[in-house]
Amino acid sequence: MKITSALLSLSLLLFSCSHNNETEALFLKTDSLMDEYPDSVLQLLNIQPKEIEDFSDKECARYALLLARATDKCKQSLLPCDSLLNVALEYYDDDEKEKAIALLYKGRLAVEMEEEKEAISYLQKGLTIIQNFPKELKTKSLFLSSLGNLYFDAGYYDESIEIYEAMYQCSITDLDKSIALNSISTYYCLIDEKDSTLMFQRKALHYAIASGDSLQIAMSKHNLSLEFDSFDELDSALYYAQNALKRLPQKENHGNYYSNLGYLILKTGGNKDSARYYMNKSLEELSIEGKSTTLKNLYDLEKENGDYKTANIYLEEHAAIIDSLYCMEQSTEIQQLIYEYNTKMRVREEQLKGKRIIYCTIAGFVSICFLIILGYQNYINRKKRVQLQYKQSLEQTLNKLSSLQGTIENNQLIIDLLHQEQSNLKKEQENIKRQIEEREQSIANLKKEKQRLLNWLLEQSNIYKRVITLSKQTVSNKKAMKVLTTAEQDQLKKTIFEIYHDYISFLQKKYSKLTESDLLYLCLQETSLDSQSIAICFGYSDTHPLSQKKYRIKERMIEEESKM
């Protein structure tokens, strides 16, 4: 039994070492490829949830940071990294730079979710930590960029320019300098400082060209166009708008560039057909706020041409967008966060000064104590020499007592080791049982989180909102109740099958006789929709047909399970 136990322990140890080596190799490889090939890194980090569950806390935290970094570099949504970043925040301590990096991406995720207050809180805390790592200039620059943009968007321009200037001081590469100078130039344009605006923006373009980054060159030229326009130098604005569009990579969003060029052509009295072409083309890629402005410009253009019918269409679309926009008043809260952060930084500086004074005082005190200890030690040594003869006479007796005591202790140690071995075996069995329960609970939590995210994705779709609207009908005659049309049902089925693809694959493998309609019903049951809403999804005005459908599905599933 001892030999078997030893072999089993050795096998588990070898397997654990092999797993750790493979994971470490993957992390090292992705870290080396991150800056040049973030797309490849994102593919390498596409690990199944079951494999992630086998990671240790340290591996899971490191994986979260690598995945968030690659996702951010690829300009994709950080939402899938939310739970993993929470693991990293819990694992790393407040004095580790990894904690700061986790806070950086948590803050950027909050920006993506339009939670400005939480974003500023995360970024301020992370920036405080990263100050303790002077060599991490790139990370500090990322913090300052995100925080400066939040301050600027919130209307705190004086605070934002301080952040942007600090960001420029941290910039190492030409690309980073160009990004910082773009932000500084925007501030001076806001306060109508023409010379400073154009000087900083031209420097930003110079660094962008030196970096060779096509996107940054296009952005710098686009900003120059906007700034020349704000200072009524329309020819220069048009020139840079055309050049910006030429340098913009094909894969990037062209909406703002097309809109700006079309507007400038119209404003300078150029070809109206060209202006109309670029503004209409921009509508395909613009955000809702940008579409509102462009639609207004198109309305003015068509009205001037006398095409009042088309102009009215643009005006109606513009009005619909304006009605849908809403503004969240958070200035007071954001201002409070800014003041709290500035206060904390000032307190931190004073604390550092106080610590330096304390350290100097302690160093002087320790030196004096050391001299006193040396003098006292000399006195003790003289006294010890006097007592040496007396101690030698006692040593033989003490040695005999020590020998007997050692024999007793050795026997007791053997007994304790045997007891400890027995206790360790029991603890090991308990630990294995506890680990199994924890992993089962973790799997259940991840499934719930996955289902919540899937439901959230469904709730963002237009067809879901249509179902909710129909479910709120208040009619006395059910025959008069509106339900989804055939086309809307197809759209719903397509949306459901895309979002719940994994769940549907599982059902098809386990119950091959289920129809697409059955699968759609089972997926809808996993959502927050009630029975009446699900009936509307199938084109029914009441829930009675659903009961029959549910009975048939149950029969098919029981039949499949009986064959297994």
Secondary structure, DSSP 8 states (H G I E B T S, - for coil): -HHHHHHHHHHHHHHHHHHHHHHHHHHHHHHHHTTT-HHHHHHHT---HHHHHTS-HHHHHHHHHHHHHHHHHTT--SGGGHHHHHHHHHHS-TTSHHHHHHHHHHHHHHHHTT-HHHHHHHHHHHHHHHTT-TT-HHHHHHHHHHHHHHHHHTT-HHHHHHHHHHHHHH--SHHHHHHHHHHHHHHHHHTT-HHHHHHHHHHHHHHHHHHT-HHHHHHHHHHHHHHHHHTT-HHHHHHHHHHHHHHS-TTS--HHHHHHHHHHHHHTT--HHHHHHHHHHHTTT--HHHHHHHHHHHHHHHHHHT-HHHHHHHHHHHHHHHHH------HHHHHHHHHHHHHHHHHHHHHHHHHHHHHHHHHHHHHHHHHHHHHHHHHHHHHHHHHHHHHHHHHHHHHHHHHHHHHHHHHHHHHHHHHHHHHHHHHHHHHHHHHHHHHHHHHHHHHHHHHHHHHHHHHTSHHHHHHHHHHT---S-GGG-----HHHHHHHHHHHHHHTHHHHHHHHHH-TT--HHHHHHHHHHTSS--HHHHHHHTT-SSSHHHHHHHHHHHHHHHHHHHH-
